[in-house]
Amino acid sequence: MRGIKKQFKLRFEPLNSEVEPLNSEVAPLNSEVAPLNSEVAPLNSEVEPLNSKVAPLNSEVEPLNSEVEPLNSEVEPLNSEVEPLNSEVEFLRFNYESLQMTNDK
């Protein structure tokens, strides 16, 4: 029995010296968390019914994701082509509106 006690002491006393300072850091945090728990509890009761509505939708969305993923890889290169065109269109739109304002005068 003494041998077991000694092994226990040798093994866990060094850990205690590491854990004790952490406990002193955690204690003040616990007092901050406790009031938040009382705020979260009522929200959980609102979320639970929503989870039961979302679960069936997830099963519908998952197969669609597998269809969309390959399309994303096709669209991404096109985006890099479209971006410069968007700025060109903005520039032309601005010029057009400026001309309209000039013609309206």
C-alpha positions in Angstrom: 0.0 0.0 0.0 2.8 2.4 0.9 4.4 1.7 -2.5 1.3 2.7 -4.3 0.9 5.8 -2.2 4.5 6.8 -3.0 4.1 6.1 -6.7 0.9 8.2 -6.7 2.7 11.0 -4.9 5.7 11.0 -7.2 3.5 10.9 -10.2 0.9 13.5 -9.3 2.6 16.0 -7.0 4.5 17.7 -9.9 1.2 18.0 -11.7 -0.4 19.6 -8.7 2.2 22.4 -8.8 1.2 23.0 -12.4 -2.6 22.8 -11.8 -2.9 25.0 -8.7 -1.8 28.3 -10.5 -4.3 27.5 -13.3 -7.1 27.0 -10.7 -6.4 30.5 -9.4 -6.8 31.8 -13.0 -10.0 29.8 -13.6 -11.8 30.8 -10.4 -12.5 34.4 -11.4 -13.6 33.3 -14.9 -16.1 30.9 -13.3 -17.8 33.9 -11.6 -18.0 35.7 -15.0 -19.4 32.6 -16.7 -22.2 31.8 -14.2 -24.3 34.8 -15.0 -23.9 34.1 -18.8 -25.1 30.6 -18.3 -28.4 32.0 -16.9 -28.7 34.1 -20.0 -28.0 31.2 -22.3 -30.4 28.7 -20.8 -33.6 30.5 -22.1 -32.0 30.9 -25.5 -31.4 27.1 -25.6 -35.1 26.5 -25.2 -35.7 28.7 -28.3 -32.9 27.0 -30.3 -34.0 23.4 -29.7 -37.2 23.6 -31.7 -35.3 25.3 -34.5 -32.8 22.5 -34.6 -35.6 20.0 -35.2 -36.7 22.1 -38.2 -33.2 22.4 -39.6 -32.2 18.8 -39.4 -34.5 17.6 -42.2 -33.5 20.6 -44.4 -29.8 19.6 -43.9 -30.6 16.2 -45.4 -32.0 17.9 -48.5 -29.1 20.4 -48.8 -26.3 17.8 -48.5 -26.9 16.2 -52.0 -27.2 19.7 -53.5 -23.8 20.6 -52.1 -22.2 17.8 -54.0 -23.8 19.1 -57.2 -22.7 22.7 -56.5 -19.1 22.0 -55.6 -18.0 21.1 -59.2 -19.8 24.1 -60.6 -17.9 26.4 -58.2 -14.7 25.2 -59.7 -16.0 26.3 -63.1 -17.3 29.6 -61.9 -14.2 30.8 -60.0 -12.0 31.3 -63.1 -14.9 33.2 -64.8 -15.1 35.5 -61.8 -11.5 36.6 -62.4 -12.6 37.5 -66.0 -15.7 39.3 -64.8 -14.1 41.5 -62.2 -12.2 43.8 -64.6 -15.4 44.0 -66.7 -17.4 45.2 -63.7 -15.1 48.1 -63.2 -15.3 49.0 -66.9 -19.1 48.9 -66.7 -19.1 51.1 -63.7 -16.9 53.6 -65.6 -19.2 53.5 -68.6 -22.3 53.9 -66.5 -20.8 56.9 -64.8 -19.9 58.5 -68.2 -23.4 57.7 -69.5 -25.1 59.3 -66.5 -22.8 62.3 -66.8 -23.8 62.6 -70.5 -27.5 62.3 -69.6 -27.2 65.1 -67.0 -25.4 67.2 -69.6 -28.2 66.5 -72.2 -30.9 67.3 -69.7 -29.6 70.8 -69.1 
